[in-house]
């Protein structure tokens, strides 16, 4: 049997890594961070335990990469949803809705992710994060930004703040209210993206 080519080996490594990332999202969503071990993740992914350590220095780093991959996938799906729109305002509205939707629909996972970013390891610029960043930069550029790098960072900070506000234990804010604030900040019509209702909530709600 002839040895596998470098491209085949690279593809196998990519698939193994993605299975680990997907398993991480599934298990932490189901069980929580503390109840999920690296061995559990490897088992769910059908991989050897040592493969996890080969790709990731620890569980926090693995979680961040896994959530960044999920966010990139959700954002890409929202932007390419039919009817595909080249309009920058529509694309920015879809991006905001995609991120707020993750906080609304997967609170345990996103709360764990945000808590990890605020710990000593900080924000990890993994390949998954870089792909997410590139998509958000493209979104603000199509929106009409003259400085996409700076405006991407501001958008990221505003959306992270909104996610924290949705997930804040004991004092959460309604996603609809936060959506309205972000849409107002960027001058977006409420009807863009996937509005949760016919009209924005009244002030103070």
N, C-alpha and C positions, 0 to 999 in steps of 0.2 A: 504494500500500500504506500503510495507516495505521500510525503508530508504535506500538511495543509499549507496553503499560501498565507502570506502575511495579511492579506486583506480578509481572508476567511477567519483567521485568528482574531483579528481586530473586531470583526462583526460578532463573533462569539463572545468576546469580552464585553462589547457594548450591550448585547442582550442579557448577559449575566448581571451586569450593573443595573440595567433597567428593571429586571425582575426583583432585585434587592430593594430598589427604590419603591416599586409598587407594593411589595410586601410590607414595607415599613409604613406606608400610608394606611394600608388596610388594617394592620394589627394595632397601631396606635389609635386609629379611629375606633376600633372595636374595644380595646382593653385599657387604653391609656398608656402613658409613657413608662411609668414605673413598673407596670405589670408586663411589659414587653421586653424580652431579652434579645440580644443579638443572635443567640441560638434559635429563638423562635422565628426571627426574621429569616435566617438562613434556611430553616426548615420549610417555611411557607414559600420561599423562593425556589426550593429544590436545589440549594447550593450547599457547598461545604462551609462550615463555620469559619474556617480560615480565610475564605474568600471575602467575607465582610471586612476583616481587618486589612486585607490587601488593598481594597478600594477606599476605605474610610478609616480615619484615625480613631473614631469613637462614635457612640450612639447619637450624640447631639449633632455632630457633623452630618451623619447619615440622615437624620430627621430633616435638617435644613435643606439638604440636597433633594430629599424626597418631596418636601412641600414646594420647593421652588420648581421642581419638575411638574408637579400637579398644577401649580399656578400658571406655568407656561402653557401647559396643555389646555387648560380651561380658557385662558386668554386667546390662544390661537384659534380654538374652536369658536369662540364668540365672534372674533374678527372675521372669520371665514364663513360664518353662518349665512345661509341664503335668506334674502338676497344680499350677495356680497356688495359692500358699498365702498367706493373710493373716498367718500366724504370724510374729512378729518374729524368733524364734530360727531358724526355718527360713530366713528371708530373709537373716539375717546369715551363716549357714553357707554359703548359696549365694554370697554376695558374697565371702567368704574363698576359697572354692574357685575362683571365677572368676579372681581375681587371681593366686593361686598357680598356677593352670593356665596362665596366660599365661607366667609365668616358666619353667615346666616345658616348655611346647610351643614357645615362640618365644624361646629364650635369647639369640640374637644381637640381636634387635630390643630386647628388654627390657634387656639389658646396656648397649646403646648409649644407650638412653633414660635409664637411671639415671646413667650416666657424664656425660651432658649436664646433668642437673639439678645435679650436684656441681661443674660448671665455673662460670666467672664469670657466665654469663647467668642462672644460678639457675633457680628454679621460675617458670614462666610461667603466669599466670592468663588463659588464652585462653578463648573461648566453649566449646570442647570440654571443658576442665578444669572450667569452671563447671557444665556439665551433669553431668559425672561427680560433682562434689562434691555437687550437689543430690540425686542418687540415693543417694549414701552417707549423707548427712544424713537422708534419709527412712528409710533402712534402720536407722540407730541409733535414730531416733525410734520406729519401730515395734517395735524391740527393747525399748523401755521407758525410754530415756534421758530424764532430767530436764533435761539440758543438751546438746541435740543438736549444737550448734556445737563445744563443747569435746570431746565424745566422738567426733565425726566426725574431728577433727584427730588425736586419739589413735589411732583406728582406722587412719587413713591412715598415720601414722608407724609403727605396728606392722606393717602390711602391706608398707610400703616396706622396712622392716628385714628382713622375711622374704624378700622378693624378692631383696634384696642377698645374703642368706645362701645362697639357692639358687644364685645365679649367681656366687658368689665363686670366682675362678679358683684352682685348686690346693687349695681347702678348702671345697667346697660342702657344704651340709647337705641331707639328704633332705627333700623336700617333705612327706612323711608325718609326719616328726618335728615340723616347723614347724607343720603343720596341727594336730597334737595339742596343741602348746603354746598356739596361739591359741584352740582350742576350749576348752581348760581355763581359759584366762584369762577367757573370756566365759561359762563354764558351759554349753557347748553339748554335746549328746549326739553322739558320734562318728557315729551313723547318720544325722544330718541332712545336708542337701546331697547331695554325691556322694562318699561315702567311698571311698577307694582300696583298702580291704580291709575284712574283716568286723570287725576289731578294731584299735585304735590300736597303734602299735609300742610294745614295752616300753621303759621308761626306759633311756637311754643308747644306743639304736639310732639 
